[in-house]
Amino acid sequence: MQDNIKKYIYDTLILFRGSSIAQIIPILAIPFIARLFGTEVFGKFAMIFAIATIIGSLASMRLEYALVPAGKKERQQLYILISVIAIPLVLLAIAGMTIVVTTQSISTFQFTAHQTLYLAIIAILSANINSANFYNTNLKNFKIISNAKIVLAVCTFILQIFLGYFLSTSVEILLLSRIISQLFSLLLLLRGIEWSGMSNYFHLPSLLKILPNYKQYYAYFWPASALEIIARQAPLLLIGGLYGDSYAGYFSMAERVLGVPTAAISSAVSQSFYQRFISELKNKANPRKIIYFTWKLLGGAGIIPFILLFLFSVQLVSMVLGSEWLFSAGIIRVLVPMSFFAFISSATSSGMIALNGQKFTLAFNIYSLLVKVGSLYFGYLMGDLIIGLTAMVILQTLQYIVYNITMLSLLRYQEKLF
């Protein structure tokens, strides 16, 4: 068991190297982006990117999670299934639905034709980066994953600042910079894919025949994941729709600042945890110990940074971002408790997938979406965004606690079967 913990820590440290560098770059970028582009442009970019993230995350039907425990033949078939069938079909379906509501959605968020096109490209690239990431996780190509994160962060930072300074401080510049950076990152990830022999599986009837084997992913986990991703982005989109681009900018910047001290380790631990947790379950070892170790690691890493953000958010925002962004400081203080519990739970939440708890995940995500929409709309009716955010934080924090208790209960049942 000690060897497993040591290997888990080693894999996490490799991912942490890339994640930490990939997070340090955006940290350095925050004051430049904030002062160069302003609240309104940044808010519009954040909303477009949020919608692209939702579409990109759902395009694979969450079949990428099946890549982690798969053998070579199975993962090659799955990768083709995801890249050639799932992603195009889902994107076409979303495009069809978008045509129906496009006039209303564009008038609500006031996206231009160019911005909508960039949104679609970012969604496609995000979906392919996600599936390539999981393929490399299966092969434990953590250095490739780490380097791809660094490339994405460095290119985005350089291009946004350079193009923004010399060409235009527009939403399109922020989006174009992201697209170019995603292309470089994807090319790096594709180097870790086992291309040899993969052409043997480009047979549509055979691919469709294996699809029912993964029903638990697209029938249960996909809807649950859709609700989770939509719920995660809902506050930003609701605030943008109800209060305008500038308030979306305030909220998005607050989320970015809250992610500064912890996102690197959270991302690294998440990928390493899922692979290690599945291994522990398959070997009938001690997966509970991995969960407790991860919670202690994240809790210890996050407690001081979050306390400092709560106490000094006004001074930090004023000094680093400028007086234009001071409203973000109030949002940061309100969001700190929820963000801390989300940080602790972020890595281990994937354990619910390995325990076949998709139905529970679906129920929790329905609750989360209703809480966020209801709380923010309540705040809107009260004429105070902070009231809405406070209600959301209280109810959402309770959900994280109950979610973790439920996961441990499922694990206890699984352990009885060992």
N, C-alpha and C positions, 0 to 999 in steps of 0.2 A: 504493500500500500504506500509506503514511504517513497518507493521508486516512482510510483504513479504520480504522487504529489510533486516530486522533483521534476518529472517530465512535463507535467502541467505548468509548473512555474517557468520552465525553460521555454516552452512554446509561447507562453504568455509574454515573456520578456522579448522574444524576437518580434512578436506582433506589436508590443509596446514601443519598441524602437521606431517602427514606421509610424505608428499611431501618434506617438509623442511629437515627432518631427512634423507630421501632417497636421497636428493641432497647434504647434508652436507658430507655424506659418500664418494660419488664420488669426491667431492672437496678435501677431505683428501687423496683420492687415487691418484689424478692426479700426484703429484710429484713422488710418489713411482712407479706408472705404467710407467711414462715417462722415469725415470732414469733406471728402472729395465729392461724394454723390448726394449726401443729405438724406433726410428722413423720408421724403416722398418717393424718390427714385428707389431707394433701398427697400421701402415697403412694397412697391410694385414688383420689384425683382423677387422679393421673398414670397409673395403670393403666387407668382408664376412658377417659381421653383418648387413650391409646396404642392401644387397641382401636378407638376411633372413627376415629383417624387411618389405621389399616390399612384399615378398611372404606371410608372416604371416598376414599382414594387409589386403591383398586382399582375403585370403582364405575363409572368412566368407561372402563374397559377400556384405559386409556392412549391413547385416541384423541385426547386433547387435544394430544399432541405433533405430530399431523398438522396441527393448526390453524396452526402457526407458518409453514410454507412455502406454505400454501394461498392461492389466489386468492379473490375475494369470494364468488362463487357456491359454490365448494367449501367455504369456511369456514362459510358460513351453513348449508349442508346438514349439515356435520359437527357444528356446534353443536347443531342440532336433534336429530341422531342421538344425540349424547352426552346431552343434557338430557332428551329425551322417551323415548328407547328404552334406551340403554345403562345409565344410572344407575338408572332404575326396575327394569329386569330384573335387574341384578346385585344390587341391594338386596333384591329379592324372593327371589332365590336364596339370599342370605346369611341372610335372615330364616327361610327354610325350613330351612336347615341348623342355624340357631340353635335352632329349636324342638326339633330332635332332641337337641341337646347342652345345652340351656339349663339343665336341672336340675343337671347336673354342673358346668358353667362357673360358674353363680351360686354353687353351694356351694363351689367352689374359691376364687373371688375374693370371695365374699360380697357380691355386688351386690344392692341392693334393686330393687323394680319401678320406682320413680321414677328411680333411677340408670340402669337399663337403657334406659328411655324417653329420657332425656337423651342417652345414648350414641348412640342411633339418630338423633336430631335433629342432633347435632353432626356425625355422619358424612354425612348428607344435605347439610348446609350446606357442609361441607368439600369435598365432591365438586363442588358447583356453583361455589364460589369458585375452585377449581383450574381448571376449564374456562374460566371467565370471565377468569381471569388470563392464560391462554395465548392466548385470543382477542385480548385487549388487547395482548399481546406482539407478535402478528402485525401489528397496526396501529401499533405503536410508541407506544401510549398509556402511556408510562412514568410520566407524572405521575399518571394515574388509578390505576395500580398502586401507586405510591408513597403516594398519599393514602389508598388503601384499607388499606394496611398500618398507617399511622399511626392511622386510625380504630379498627381492630381492637385495636391495642395500648393506646391511650388509654382506650377504653371498657372493655376487660377490666380494666385496672388500677383505674379509678375504681369500677366496679361491685363488684369483688371486695373492695376495701378498705371501701367504704361499706356494702354489704350485710352483709359479714362483721362489721363493727364494730357496726352497729345492729340487725341481725336475728339472724344465727346463724353460728357458725364451723363450718359443716357442708360436706360434700362437695357437696350439692345447690346450695349458694350459689355455689361455684366453677364448677359446671357451668352453672347458669342465667346467670351473668355472661358466660360464654363464648358461649352461644347468642345472647344479645341483641347482643353485640358482633359476632358473625359476620353477623347479619342486616344491621346497618348497613354493614359492609364489603362484603357482597354487593350491596346496593342501589347503592352507589357504583360498583362494577365494572360493573354492568349498564348504567350510563349510557354506557359506551364501546362497547357492542355495536351493530352495524349492524342495527337492527330493520326498517328500510325494505326492503320486498320479501321479507323472510324468510318471511312467511306463504305465499308462492308454493311453498315447498318442504315444506309440511306434508302430504306425501303418502307414506304408509307403504310401498307397494310400491317407489316410486322410491328411498326412503332405504335400504331393504333391498338394493336392486339395487347400490348403490355400496359396500355394506359389504365385499365381497370385495376391493375396491381397497386396503383397509387391513389386509389379513391379517397383514402383518409386525408390526403393532402389537399386535393382540389374540391372535395365535397364538404369537408369540415374545416380544415385549417385555412383554406383560401378565404371563405366568407368571414371567418373569425379574424384573419389577418387584414382583410379589407376594412373591417370595422375598426381595427386597432390603428391602422395607418390613417384612415380618414379622421378618427378621433384625435390622433396626434396632431394633425394639421388643421383640424376644425377651428381651434381658437384663433389662429392667425387669419384664416379665411373669413371667419365671422367678424372679427375685429375690423378687418379691411373692408368688408361689405357694409358694416353698421356705422363705423366711425371714419373710414377713409384711409388712403394710402399712408399718411403720416403716422397714424396710430398703429397701423400694421408694421411700420418701420420701427416704432418704439418697442412693440412687443417682440418682434423678431430679433432686434438687437439685444433685448433683455435675455432672451433664450440663448443667444450666442455667448453672451458674457457668462451666463450660468454654466455653460458647457466648457468654458475655458479651463478650469482647474481639474476637470474630471474626465472629459470625453476621451482623451488618449488612452487612459487605463481601462475605461469601460469598454471601448471598442475592442481593445486587445484581449481582454478577459472574456468577452462574449464569444468570440470566434473560437478561442482555445477551450472554453468551458463546454460548448456544445459537443465538440469532437470528443473530449475527454469523458463527458458525462455518458454519452452513448457507449463508449468503450467500457466504462464501469458497469453499465447495465448488462451489456452483452456477456461480459465475463463474470457476472453475478458477484461483483466485488462489493465496494462500499461507496455508492454514489452520494449517499447522505453526507459523508465527510467532505466531498468536493463542494457541495452546496454551502455547508457551514464555513468552510475555509474561504470560499469566494465572498460570502457576506462579511466576514471579518476583514478581509483584505480591502473590500470596497468601502466599508464603513470607516475603517481606520484612515484610508486615503482621503475620504471626502469630508469628514466632520469639521476639520479646521478651515479648509477653504470656504465651505458654505457659511460657517459662522462669520468669517471675515467679510464675505460678500454681504451678509445681512447687516453687519455693523457699519461698513464703510462704502456702501453702494453709491451714495450721493457724492462723496469725495472722489471716488474712482471714476464715475461717469463724467463728472465735471472736469476733472483733470485730463482724462484720456480722450473722451469723445467730444467735449465741448458743451456749452450751456444749451445748445439746440436739442440735446438728447436727454435733458434732466428728467423728463417724465419716465424714461426707461428705468431710472433708479428706483422709483416707487414700485414699479412692476417687479423688479428684481427682488426687493425685500418681501413682497407678497408671495412670490413663487419659490423662495428658498426651501421651505419645509417639504413641499411636494417634490421638488427637484432632487432633494437629498434621498428621499425614499425611492424615487424613480431610478436614481443612480445605483442604489444598493440592489434593486430588483432587476435592473436592466440585463445583466449578464445571465442570471439564472432563470429568467422567464422562459428561455427556450427549452428548459427542462420539461415544461408542460407538454411540449410536442413529443419529446422522446417517451413520455409516460402515457401517450395517447389521450391526453386531456383536452382535445380540441373542442369538445362540447362545452367544457367549463370555460375555456378561453373565449368562445363565442359569447357566452352569457356575460362574462366580465367586460368584454369590449362593447357590447350593447349598452351596458350600464355606463361605461366611460363616455361613450358618445352622447348619451342622453344627459349625463351630468354636465358635460362641457357646454353643450348647446343650451340647456336649460339655465345654467348658472350665468352664462354670458348674456343671454337674452333678458334674464331677470335684472342684471346690472344695467342693461340698456334701458329697460323700462324705468328703472330707478334713476336714470341719468348719471350713473357713476360706474365707469369701467372697473375701478378698484374693488367695489362691492361685489361685482360679478366674479372677478378673479379670486377674491377671498373665499367665496362660497365654493368655487370650483376646486380650490386647493384643499379645503377641509374634506370634501366628499371624495376627491381623487386619492388623497393620502390613505383614507380608510380602505379604499379598494386595493391598494398595493399590499397592505397588511393582510387582508383576507385572502388575496390571491396567493401569497406565499404560504399561508397556513393550508390552503386547499392543495397546493402542490406537494407539500410534505405529507399530507394525508394520502394522496395518490401513491406517493413513493412508499409509504408504510404498507399499503396494500400490495404493491409490487414486490416488496421485500419478503412478504409472507409466502410468495410463490417461488422464491429462490430455492 
